[in-house]
Structure formats: structure tokens, C-alpha cells
Amino acid sequence: MKPILGTCYYPEHWSEETWQEDAKKMVELGLRLVRIGEFSWSKLEPSPGNYSWGWLDRAIDVLGAHGLQVVLGTPSATPPRWMIDKYPNMLAYDVDGNPRKFGSRRHYCFSHAEYREEAAFMAEKMAERYSGNAHVHSWQLDNEYGCHDTILSYSPVAKAAFCEWLERKYRRIEALNEAWGNVFWSMDYGDFHEIDLPNLTVTEPNPSHVIDFRRFSSDQVALFNKVQAEAVRKHCDKPLIHNYMGRITEFDHYKVGDDLDIASWDSYPLGFLVDRCGASLEWQQRFERQGDPDLQALHHDLYREVGRGRWWVMEQQPGPVNWAPYNPAPLPGMVRLWTLEAVAHEAEAVCYFRWRQAPFAQEQMHAGLLRPDSKESATYPEIELVAQELSDLGELEVEQADIALIFDYESCWAWETQPQAQGFDAFALVFEFYRGLRRLGLTVDIVRPDRNDFDGYKLVLAPGLFDCTDQLKAKLKSCDALKLIGPRTGSRDSDFRIPNPLPPAIDGLDCTVSYVETFPPRSARAIAGDGAIHTWLEFIETTETVLMNLEDGAPILVGDHDIKYLAGWPDAEGMVSVLLKVAELAGLPTQKLPEGVRKRQIKSHEFIFNHNSFAVEFNGERIPSAGVVINRR
């Protein structure tokens, strides 16, 4: 693997005289990829059926003539104004029943069949024209599914599509009533078309209703993506990509990725620290110019799984952004660190957003590699440096990690639907396990719950899985790894019912959750040793060996043989204690890293990152602030 760099470019924003100069400068900087076109529908089709391809032809030719490879975006994230006039009912509706109007982007409902067909038709028109163009390297379908809260639509067309989806799934309304437990509160239906969307109810809606609506909404995204993928593939066999977002869990990225060749994501560490990390004010202050030391890495590993081993960063933050509550500038060295961190997690490409800062419209305050006056930005020299470093680094060899951490989108929907403790969040739970593993210097693979097998792993962790299916249980039992299950894993079945036998109901593990206690922030139950349990605590009946317990004697980590169960959500120190124990049992060497220092190993290299704003001594080496050490193994 030899990673390359790129940028996101909008030739339609600039005069054609500028294109030559820009392309020349991109190549001189060491960039090889350029993404274009993803927001250009009104420029490509100014009125229905009236196409204007010339400007895009010329832009691709200019970029390609300088040796740049083009990632061509389909423009379905920004349907033009005339499309709204043609289909007034295509707009999404928010949870309060208000239409989301034209005037920005992502103003469509995934359930609108006619718009879905229009988007596929435009994708096919583009593929017909550019499939044979040697400068087109790959295709990005749409842009950032889920950005701006746009997956869950409560529109009339979504309601009609949901009723049809339910009828296909259950066939008989009696089957739906039974599965949902509608006898409770007299919620029985006589016909599928009586069923409304689960919003604006007096109190919380039936969780079985909600989880099916979340599945339906996710399926609509996968279908929207699939029809575009099929349209492009009629004419082209070049890689298909989508650029996912950070901590967006409203749809199943694995299912969308099944129809694509490469996963990518848009990495904005400083913005995410404030609004997507759940970090304390003290943590935000410590890393406000660096970003959380683990959040980007987790997404790198997640999207490597979504892409079945192939993944990129499609948009890498190069300076202050415009959309967070506050927008600091990266600490000197951080853009280089973020780039090399992505490479360490096996990114094939890292592309910076954007080439030149826009002097107009919504993103005027979002930094680019160039200022609006075309002068180089403050972080431009870092990219120049990292381009040379990647060239000198040579081929990178990769391998499977020793640890698999299961992440499941449906679990995010389930525990958002029925948190039981305010703020119980499946993503946050998995993130804390991931952070704990990284604090111990361990390299991790994020894996999907329906993967074929877990062969080759020494440790597999399954925290907070909503429905731990029989198939997953069988795969876990058959693999040779040490397994750590829980908390809350398998506590509901696919219909959102408490299963019988009670969870976790895993063959070979004599453990039953008898009841659950949740408690507010600043309340915790001390672990005998280090750390505490916060938020979620299960009281278990077990004959298994107790490996860890609370100070009051209640067992929290139990298990004989190769299956262990964790009966609570540990805080940061408690998590390290638990993971030290299971890593030792799995035969994995650990090393407690200084706070803010992280390590990742691949087959050919070891990368050490200092996310701190000060230098750190580590393994006899001084690592400067925002510094990276790369050692060949």
C-alpha cells in the first residue's frame, strides 16, 4: 500500500483562467487526487433536460493534463430549485412535522421514489459521458448521507413507504401486532395503512414501532445509494465511493458499503471534539487545537471495515472550520499528524477540504489550503512536508490486528429509543472500550456483527449489542479468541422484547442478568481495585469464577474458559482495569501510554502520536508536541 494525497475542488466556483494555475500548484504540492462535481447539479442541468457538460469536460481535461486523477461526484445531495417545483412533495419533514425547505443542501426525502429515479438518471447520464475518460479515477455517490439530521424523515411520502415496508416484512397485520406487543395500551392496528410514523405521540412511542422505523429509514438510504451504484456500473467499472460522516449512526453504513468499492469519511477533529465526542469541558480545553486522541482513529478503523479493507479520508480538516460552536485553528503540526494517523490506519488516500477558501455563501469561514486571495494558508507547508514523507516512506504492509471490537448500528438505534439511563449511548460505550484499548497501546480492528467469522483474533469484544443473534453467538463460540461480552448485550430480541431465557443467554456461560440499575452523572459504584462503574450496572446470578467485583462484593466481571461477561459500564480507570485483565488472559502484551500519546502497529511500521500541546518522553525518545515517530518493525 502506498498512500496518496488529494483535495476537494470546485471549478464551477472559479474562472477557467484559474484552473490551470490551480492544477499546476496542486501537483507541485504533491497532490494526486481531486474530487469535483458533487454539488454541481444546477450547473450541469440548469433546467429540466437542458444539459451543460462543456465546463465539466474542460475542468477534467485541465486537471488530467497536469497528471491529477479525478474523483467525480454525483450531485444528488443538492437537487436544483426546478426539481422542487417538479416534485413539491420530495422535501423531507423534521420530527415536528415541518418541511425542510430549499435554500441549502440535502433537501430531499430518501423515500421519494421519483427523486430517487431522477438521481439515478443523472448518475447514469454522467457515467455515459465520462466512463471512458482516462482522467476519471473513481466516483463518489451523493455526499455525506445523514449530514444535517436528514435520515429520519416524517413526510407523507415516508409514511406511505413505511406502511408498504411493514406490509412486506410482516405480511399480516396480526403478525405485526404480535411482534410489537400492541395489546399493551390498546395499540392494535386493523390495517397496515393505519400505522403512522413514531413522532408527535403523547408520550414515548412503542419501541418496537421505533426500531422498525429506524430499520426502514436505513433501508431507504441503502436503496437510494444502490440505484445510483447500479446506474454508474452500467457504463463503468471504476471504484464507487461514498463519504460518510463522524458519529453519524442513523443508517447502517455496512449495508450501504456493500454496494460500493471503497469507504471514505470526512474528518474534522476540532469540530467533532465539541459536538460529537461527549468530552468534558476540561478535555475539550486540553485538546481544543488537536482533537480527541481516539475519535478519528475509531472512525478510521470503522470505515476500513465498512470498505472491506479499502478506505480513504475524503475530507480532512486543514484549518478552522465554520460549523462548530467555536472554531479554533489546529495546533502547528496537527494537520501532518492527522494525515499520518490516517495512513497508520491503512488509508489509501487523504484529501484535504478544500483547495481554496470560498469567498461567498455558507462556508466562507471554512479554511482551505489556499486563502480566498489564492495565497497559501498557514498549514500549507505541513502538507508539503507530509507529501514528501509519504514518498520517502515507501510501501506499507498491513495485517489483521489481534483485537476485534464489534460495532453495530442497530444497537445505536435501540439504546437511543430506550436508554433507561439518560445519555446511554451505544456509540459512546464502544468508544470507551476503544479508548481503553488504545490507552494500553493495543491495535484494534472495528468489525461488523454479521461478519463471516472471527478467525485469527486473540480477543473479541461485544459491548452493548442490542440483539445478539444465534448466528453471532455461534460464530463467537466457534472462534479461538477470548470473548468479552456485555454490558447490555443480548438484552432484547429483534422485536425489541426481553428474551427468555434472560440475557445474556450464551451457551457455555452460566450468567443471568436479574435486574438493572442506572444512575445519574457523579454517581458511581467503586470497583475493588481501580475505577468505578457509572451509568449502567447489572445484577447477575452466576456460578462462574468472579474475576472482578465492586467494593460491596457484587460481581462485575465473571467467566470461566474463553467467555467472560462484564456487568456494567466502567469509567476510564475502571475500563483500563477490566481490559488489562482480559488482555492478560488473552496473552496480549500491554503498555500504559502517557495521556494523549497513542500507538498503532501495522506489519511494516509502528506509529507513535503525541496529541499533546507539549513534548512527551516515551520509550526513551522525546516526541514534540503534535509530533509523530515512525519506526520500521
C-alpha atoms as one frame of an Amber mdcrd trajectory, in Angstrom:
protein
   0.000   0.000   0.000   1.314   3.433  -0.986  -0.984   6.227   0.239  -1.568
   9.368  -1.841  -2.890  12.861  -1.106  -5.630  14.898  -2.724  -8.009  17.799
  -2.330 -11.627  18.819  -2.927 -12.059  21.355  -5.710 -14.948  23.349  -7.131
 -14.004  24.513 -10.632 -17.509  25.958 -11.065 -16.665  28.486  -8.332 -13.691
  29.952 -10.166 -12.888  31.410 -13.586 -11.445  28.992 -16.110  -8.237  31.027
 -16.210  -7.663  29.954 -12.606  -7.945  26.208 -13.303  -4.537  25.857 -14.993
  -2.754  27.647 -12.178  -4.586  25.629  -9.538  -3.844  22.282 -11.174  -0.158
  23.146 -11.544   0.084  24.173  -7.892  -1.732  21.040  -6.678   0.815  18.818
  -8.419   3.732  20.868  -7.086   2.330  20.395  -3.570   2.375  16.613  -4.031
  -1.362  16.032  -4.526  -2.560  13.311  -6.885  -6.367  13.214  -6.467  -9.034
  15.892  -6.949 -12.715  15.441  -6.044 -15.128  17.574  -8.073 -18.779  17.799
  -9.087 -20.718  16.668  -6.023 -22.701  19.918  -5.628 -22.981  20.966  -9.265
 -26.435  19.809 -10.439 -27.791  23.276 -11.269 -24.632  23.945 -13.289 -24.897
  20.602 -15.132 -28.656  20.753 -15.773 -29.816  24.379 -15.461 -33.360  23.417
 -16.445 -35.052  20.026 -16.912 -33.408  18.140 -19.756 -31.108  21.035 -20.671
 -27.590  19.736 -20.006 -24.409  21.798 -19.880 -21.395  19.470 -19.901 -18.774
  21.695 -21.522 -17.419  23.312 -18.368 -17.023  19.911 -16.648 -15.368  18.422
 -19.742 -12.833  21.231 -19.741 -12.228  21.077 -15.980 -11.495  17.337 -16.111
  -9.205  17.863 -19.096  -7.230  20.603 -17.322  -6.798  18.571 -14.140  -5.952
  15.391 -16.028  -3.450  17.125 -18.290  -1.431  18.010 -15.185  -1.407  14.392
 -14.021  -4.216  14.656 -11.480  -6.785  11.867 -11.095 -10.392  12.966 -10.743
 -12.956  11.636  -8.256 -16.240  12.590  -9.889 -19.206  13.182  -7.603 -22.841
  12.603  -8.462 -24.744  15.761  -7.442 -27.825  14.274  -5.776 -27.104  15.949
  -2.401 -28.102  19.295  -3.970 -31.191  18.957  -6.175 -31.772  22.248  -8.028
 -34.694  24.575  -7.437 -36.548  23.406 -10.548 -36.559  19.865  -9.088 -38.556
  21.120  -6.093 -41.017  22.776  -8.455 -41.348  19.494 -10.347 -41.803  17.423
  -7.152 -43.100  19.673  -4.350 -43.572  16.635  -2.073 -39.930  15.488  -2.305
 -38.824  17.518   0.723 -38.020  15.773   3.994 -40.007  16.649   7.131 -38.469
  17.077  10.576 -39.653  15.310  13.726 -42.096  18.156  14.427 -43.759  17.679
  11.057 -42.242  20.732   9.329 -40.960  20.527   5.736 -37.239  21.171   5.321
 -37.175  23.835   2.638 -34.930  24.643  -0.306 -32.012  27.030   0.304 -29.080
  24.914   1.493 -28.445  21.226   0.751 -29.665  17.663   1.413 -33.266  18.869
   0.980 -34.779  15.579  -0.168 -36.599  12.687   1.437 -34.962   9.315   0.800
 -38.428   7.762   0.409 -39.399   9.905  -2.585 -39.333   7.374  -5.438 -39.423
   9.922  -8.267 -36.469  11.878  -6.908 -34.583   8.621  -6.383 -35.153   7.873
 -10.074 -34.050  11.381 -11.075 -30.843  10.981  -9.064 -30.121   7.613 -10.669
 -30.840   9.047 -14.134 -28.392  11.914 -13.586 -25.768   9.464 -12.316 -26.247
   7.373 -15.451 -26.029  10.426 -17.735 -22.702  11.315 -16.112 -21.444   7.745
 -16.353 -22.369   7.562 -20.044 -20.346  10.686 -20.717 -17.297  10.080 -18.504
 -16.968   6.296 -18.169 -14.251   6.195 -20.813 -12.390   9.264 -19.595  -8.892
   8.181 -18.547  -8.647  11.048 -16.056 -11.651   9.855 -14.011 -10.264   7.621
 -11.279 -13.421   6.862  -9.276 -16.937   8.037  -8.429 -18.365   9.489  -5.233
 -22.105   8.842  -4.919 -24.011  11.738  -3.319 -22.356  13.482  -0.345 -22.474
  12.809   3.405 -25.627  10.776   3.861 -27.067  11.798   7.221 -25.484  15.234
   7.486 -27.813  17.887   8.997 -30.157  15.293  10.538 -31.565  14.172   7.193
 -32.025  10.397   7.525 -35.240  10.321   9.556 -37.974  11.985   7.513 -41.539
  12.312   8.774 -43.025  13.322   5.429 -46.247  11.977   3.884 -44.230  10.021
   1.300 -42.135   8.490   4.112 -45.302   7.396   5.911 -46.673   5.719   2.758
 -43.346   3.987   2.069 -43.074   2.851   5.708 -46.515   1.229   5.591 -45.508
  -0.648   2.424 -42.223  -1.708   4.042 -44.095  -3.058   7.069 -46.530  -4.965
   4.888 -43.668  -6.613   3.001 -41.991  -7.562   6.279 -44.973  -8.868   8.285
 -47.488  -9.797   5.508 -50.345  -9.968   8.020 -51.327  -7.154  10.357 -51.879
  -9.727  13.125 -48.203 -10.689  12.863 -47.173  -7.062  13.308 -49.474  -6.605
  16.306 -47.989  -9.706  17.927 -44.372  -8.731  17.204 -44.838  -5.200  18.506
 -46.858  -6.237  21.574 -49.644  -3.882  20.572 -52.002  -5.431  23.107 -50.214
  -3.065  25.511 -52.134   0.261  25.748 -54.662  -0.933  23.092 -52.315  -0.095
  20.236 -53.572  -2.818  17.853 -53.996  -1.938  14.177 -56.549  -3.329  11.737
 -54.598  -2.491   8.561 -51.026  -1.569   7.666 -52.071   1.819   6.294 -53.434
   2.834   9.699 -49.876   2.949  11.019 -48.386   6.411  11.403 -44.777   7.454
  11.891 -43.489   7.345  15.509 -43.412  11.089  16.150 -45.736  13.564  17.884
 -47.143  10.891  20.193 -48.368  11.921  23.650 -45.597  10.034  25.419 -42.885
   7.764  24.037 -43.971   5.565  21.123 -43.765   1.783  21.212 -40.041   0.902
  20.953 -40.827  -1.921  18.501 -42.516   0.656  16.266 -39.495   2.947  16.544
 -36.890   0.269  15.796 -38.770  -0.796  12.673 -38.980   2.841  11.560 -35.221
   3.167  12.086 -34.620  -0.007  10.044 -36.920   1.265   7.315 -35.183   4.648
   7.232 -31.784   2.966   6.976 -33.031   0.717   4.176 -34.212   3.801   2.254
 -30.663   5.190   2.327 -29.231   1.877   1.148 -31.777   1.750  -1.697 -31.050
   5.361  -2.731 -27.336   4.547  -2.838 -27.867   1.217  -4.607 -29.815   2.629
  -7.564 -27.058   5.176  -8.223 -24.393   2.478  -7.927 -26.249   0.316 -10.435
 -26.713   3.279 -12.786 -22.994   4.089 -12.837 -21.951   0.433 -13.131 -23.970
   0.028 -16.334 -21.248   2.054 -18.038 -18.207   1.985 -15.769 -16.160  -0.417
 -13.631 -14.180   2.230 -11.760 -14.376   2.285  -7.938 -17.520   3.664  -6.289
 -17.167   5.581  -3.021 -19.297   7.452  -0.508 -18.001   9.958   2.040 -19.556
   9.131   5.422 -19.502  11.434   8.438 -18.220  11.293  12.011 -20.543   9.808
  14.617 -23.479   9.548  12.246 -25.320   6.363  13.218 -28.817   6.923  11.810
 -28.291   4.414   8.986 -26.377   1.167   8.612 -23.134   2.103   6.897 -22.216
  -1.551   6.401 -25.280  -2.130   4.202 -24.605   0.994   2.155 -20.959  -0.044
   1.832 -21.928  -3.455   0.483 -22.823  -1.754  -2.820 -19.592   0.263  -3.008
 -15.903  -0.466  -3.505 -14.261   1.990  -1.122 -15.463   3.680   2.073 -14.369
   7.203   2.873 -15.199   9.652   5.620 -14.898  13.352   6.340 -12.570  14.004
   9.269 -12.944  17.260  11.218 -11.202  16.638  14.557 -11.652  20.093  16.085
 -15.341  20.462  15.321 -16.049  16.894  16.403 -14.336  17.454  19.764 -17.072
  19.877  20.781 -20.224  18.414  19.257 -19.604  14.685  18.674 -17.157  13.473
  21.301 -19.094  13.833  24.548 -15.950  15.190  26.165 -15.805  17.112  29.427
 -15.003  20.827  29.341 -11.555  20.074  30.781 -10.891  17.522  27.995 -12.096
  19.974  25.346  -9.768  22.636  26.690  -6.802  20.268  26.725  -7.310  19.094
  23.124  -9.151  22.060  21.613  -6.476  22.549  18.926  -5.692  18.854  18.429
  -8.979  16.967  18.582  -9.742  13.912  20.675  -6.819  11.428  20.590  -9.117
   8.487  19.776 -12.185   9.717  17.891 -10.579  10.000  14.454  -8.765   6.693
  14.907 -12.007   4.892  15.772 -13.615   6.183  12.577 -10.577   5.188  10.545
 -10.931   1.627  11.819 -14.722   1.645  11.416 -14.621   2.776   7.795 -11.878
   0.303   6.971 -14.452  -2.358   7.915 -17.260  -0.597   6.019 -14.997  -0.603
   2.939 -13.951  -4.230   3.468 -10.331  -3.155   3.798 -10.364  -0.206   1.362
 -10.925   3.270   2.751  -9.977   6.957   2.376 -10.321  10.249   4.164 -12.270
  12.222   1.549 -12.265  15.466   3.522  -9.505  16.247   6.020  -9.725  19.446
   8.048  -6.803  21.738   7.103  -7.586  24.725   9.339 -10.505  26.328  11.209
 -13.962  25.155  10.105 -17.176  27.185  10.014 -19.849  24.962  11.562 -18.876
  24.143  15.156 -19.923  26.306  18.132 -16.328  27.578  18.279 -13.664  27.067
  15.629 -10.035  27.159  16.777  -7.102  26.691  14.441  -5.148  23.417  14.544
  -2.015  23.369  16.649   1.076  23.582  14.395   1.872  20.042  13.299  -1.644
  18.639  13.714  -2.609  18.536  10.027   0.513  16.462   9.439  -0.313  14.269
  12.457  -3.915  13.704  11.305  -2.675  12.727   7.855  -0.095  10.262   9.144
  -2.602   8.869  11.639  -4.953   8.028   8.773  -2.067   6.399   6.912  -1.199
   4.361  10.011  -4.789   3.071   9.979  -4.335   1.993   6.345  -5.925   4.864
   4.422  -5.249   4.637   0.700  -5.772   8.386   0.274  -6.177  11.543   2.342
  -7.871  14.512   0.636  -7.997  17.990   2.174 -11.160  20.067   2.216 -10.888
  22.362   0.430  -8.388  23.676  -2.123  -9.347  27.348  -1.801 -11.442  29.034
   0.868 -14.760  30.213  -0.589 -15.396  33.989  -0.523 -19.171  33.524  -0.732
 -22.143  31.534   0.627 -22.384  29.323   3.724 -18.749  28.151   4.067 -16.895
  31.483   3.841 -15.250  30.851   7.223 -14.061  27.314   6.363 -10.308  27.353
   5.745  -8.771  25.785   2.653  -5.243  25.058   1.505  -5.311  28.477  -0.149
  -6.842  31.670   1.213  -9.595  33.393  -0.812  -6.880  35.588  -2.355  -5.064
  32.405  -3.524  -2.167  32.840  -1.105  -1.014  29.744   0.793  -2.717  29.032
   4.120  -0.866  28.568   7.416  -0.972  24.759   7.175   0.127  24.548   3.526
   3.780  23.815   4.459   2.685  20.871   6.645   1.046  19.226   3.658   4.125
  19.900   1.579   6.169  18.126   4.269   3.859  15.150   4.676   3.688  14.626
   0.904   7.455  14.244   0.881   7.377  11.987   3.954   4.871   9.659   2.311
   7.033   9.495  -0.778  10.060   8.570   1.356   8.086   6.076   3.469   7.615
   3.657   0.606   5.228   0.720   0.609   3.330  -0.033   3.793   2.497  -3.622
   4.689  -0.652  -4.266   6.714  -2.099  -7.162   8.671  -5.111  -8.085  10.791
  -4.996  -6.791  14.358  -5.114  -9.127  17.365  -8.280  -7.487  18.731 -11.768
  -7.213  17.202 -14.286  -4.749  18.660 -17.845  -5.203  17.360 -19.778  -2.079
  16.403 -23.456  -2.336  15.457 -25.659   0.459  14.075 -28.930  -1.158  15.132
 -27.723  -1.080  18.736 -27.324   2.694  18.431 -30.966   2.996  17.344 -32.175
   0.661  20.085 -30.499   2.361  23.035 -31.430   5.800  21.734 -35.020   4.526
  21.669 -34.895   3.061  25.178 -31.832   4.414  27.002 -33.059   3.599  30.546
 -30.317   5.968  31.708 -30.329   9.457  30.236 -27.423   9.601  27.851 -26.932
   5.845  27.466 -25.383   5.748  24.022 -24.142   2.658  22.190 -21.559   4.622
  20.223 -20.194   6.139  23.437 -19.992   2.702  25.058 -17.996   1.227  22.172
 -15.861   4.367  22.053 -14.894   3.969  25.715 -13.830   0.371  25.102 -11.815
   1.531  22.104 -10.197   4.337  24.085  -9.287   1.948  26.884  -7.628  -0.476
  24.470  -5.641   2.340  22.872  -4.519   3.645  26.265  -2.910   0.227  26.706
  -1.017   0.531  23.424  -3.174  -2.038  21.634  -4.088  -2.076  17.950  -7.765
  -2.721  17.205  -9.999  -3.699  14.291 -13.609  -2.472  14.376 -15.788  -5.264
  12.946 -19.405  -5.668  11.894 -21.604  -8.102  13.838 -22.599 -10.142  10.772
 -19.070 -10.852   9.538 -18.381 -14.385   8.367 -16.006 -15.326  11.177 -13.579
 -14.030  13.802 -10.675 -16.251  12.792  -7.221 -15.039  13.716  -8.236 -12.722
  16.550  -6.960 -13.257  20.085  -9.603 -11.068  21.747 -13.141 -10.216  20.586
 -15.241  -7.647  22.447 -19.036  -7.324  22.113 -20.296  -4.445  24.286 -23.896
  -3.280  24.234 -25.193  -5.359  21.318 -28.969  -4.932  21.069 -29.809  -8.305
  19.515 -27.013 -10.826  19.903 -28.321 -13.249  17.302 -27.943 -17.006  17.434
 -25.701 -16.772  14.367 -23.373 -14.318  16.091 -23.302 -16.403  19.257 -22.362
 -19.472  17.213 -19.541 -17.613  15.454 -18.200 -16.292  18.747 -18.331 -19.735
  20.333 -16.513 -21.366  17.421 -13.598 -18.918  17.270 -10.451 -19.450  19.341
 -10.328 -15.914  20.733 -11.066 -14.855  24.271 -14.517 -13.229  24.217 -15.654
 -10.325  26.413 -19.438  -9.868  26.258 -21.587  -7.067  27.711 -22.824  -4.980
  29.287 -26.409  -4.966  27.937 -25.553  -7.379  25.120 -28.462  -9.542  24.008
 -30.887  -7.819  26.347 -33.574  -7.571  23.643 -34.577  -9.732  20.700 -35.121
  -8.440  17.162 -38.717  -7.413  18.018 -37.485  -5.344  20.979 -38.728  -7.808
  23.603 -36.864  -9.049  26.669 -35.814 -12.559  25.638 -36.461 -15.772  27.542
 -34.110 -17.144  28.817 -32.946 -13.843  30.234 -29.745 -12.293  28.867 -27.002
 -12.795  28.066 -28.143 -16.400  27.314 -24.806 -17.526  25.888 -24.038 -21.229
  25.719 -21.117 -22.068  27.988 -21.621 -19.043  30.252 -23.716 -19.539  33.398
 -24.765 -15.935  33.918 -28.199 -14.313  34.132 -28.965 -10.601  34.444 -31.639
 -10.466  37.136 -32.160  -6.700  37.130 -30.506  -3.425  36.125 -29.756  -0.219
  37.997 -28.920   3.084  36.298 -27.699   6.228  37.997 -27.004   9.867  37.130
 -23.688  11.606  36.465 -21.457  11.953  39.516 -22.933   8.770  40.959 -20.838
   5.651  40.640 -20.111   2.292  42.274 -16.474   1.745  43.207 -14.654  -1.284
  41.797 -12.473  -3.211  44.226  -9.108  -2.026  42.942  -9.162   0.846  40.451
 -12.057   2.725  38.915 -15.818   2.565  39.176 -18.994   1.604  37.352 -21.092
   4.522  36.128 -24.433   4.908  34.288 -25.315   1.203  33.966 -24.985  -1.692
  36.438 -26.397  -5.205  36.090 -27.031  -7.538  38.989 -26.178 -11.038  37.868
 -26.758 -14.573  39.068 -23.772 -16.751  38.223 -21.699 -19.761  39.177 -18.795
 -18.549  37.027 -15.461 -17.507  38.519 -15.594 -13.876  39.678 -12.648 -12.021
  38.157 -13.565  -8.525  39.373 -16.161  -7.195  41.766 -17.401  -3.972  43.303
 -16.263  -2.884  46.742 -19.606  -4.104  48.078 -18.821  -7.576  46.694 -21.168
  -7.579  43.664 -19.542  -9.377  40.708 -18.934  -7.306  37.576 -16.500  -9.441
  35.538 -17.099 -13.191  35.513 -16.305 -16.198  33.406 -14.505 -19.469  33.109
 -12.979 -20.804  29.899 -12.859 -18.344  26.969 -16.081 -16.342  27.513 -16.217
 -13.501  30.042 -19.140 -11.245  30.938 -18.929  -7.605  32.034 -21.967  -6.474
  34.051 -21.536  -2.686  33.988 -20.123   0.364  32.246 -16.707   1.188  33.724
 -15.316   4.694  33.936 -11.953   5.435  32.295  -9.802   3.883  35.025 -12.189
   1.000  35.560 -12.121   0.295  31.828  -8.331   0.093  31.851  -8.507  -2.314
  34.815 -11.002  -4.561  33.024  -9.101  -4.510  29.736  -5.773  -5.172  31.442
  -7.303  -8.282  32.957  -8.807  -9.637  29.725  -5.718  -8.713  27.667  -3.578
 -10.686  30.091  -5.951 -13.651  29.837  -5.786 -13.389  26.029  -1.978 -13.339
  26.079  -1.711  -9.788  24.724   1.189  -7.602  25.909   0.100  -4.152  27.091
   1.805  -0.845  27.809   0.077   2.025  29.619   0.710   5.066  27.439   1.055
   8.645  28.681  -2.202  10.583  28.323  -2.514  11.945  24.806   0.048   9.515
  23.372  -1.235   6.764  21.073   0.389   3.961  19.125  -0.600   1.884  16.116
   1.255  -1.034  14.624   0.974  -2.426  11.115   3.082  -5.235   9.693   5.858
  -2.984   8.416   5.794   0.049  10.740   4.984   1.334  14.214   3.495   4.848
  14.501   3.562   6.831  17.756   1.487  10.020  18.012   1.718  12.773  20.606
  -1.605  14.649  20.630  -0.475  16.884  23.481   0.403  20.556  23.181   3.717
  19.786  24.912   6.590  17.388  24.305   6.463  13.921  25.899   9.192  11.435
  26.800   8.225   7.956  25.623  10.358   4.819  25.394  13.477   6.912  25.812
  12.521   9.240  22.960  11.375  12.856  23.055   8.239  13.330  20.961   7.488
  17.004  20.274   4.013  18.469  20.646   1.744  17.346  17.810   4.616  15.062
  16.868   4.845  11.677  15.138   7.510   8.997  15.384   7.584   6.274  12.739
   9.692   3.163  13.266  10.128   0.276  10.872   9.321  -3.050  12.550
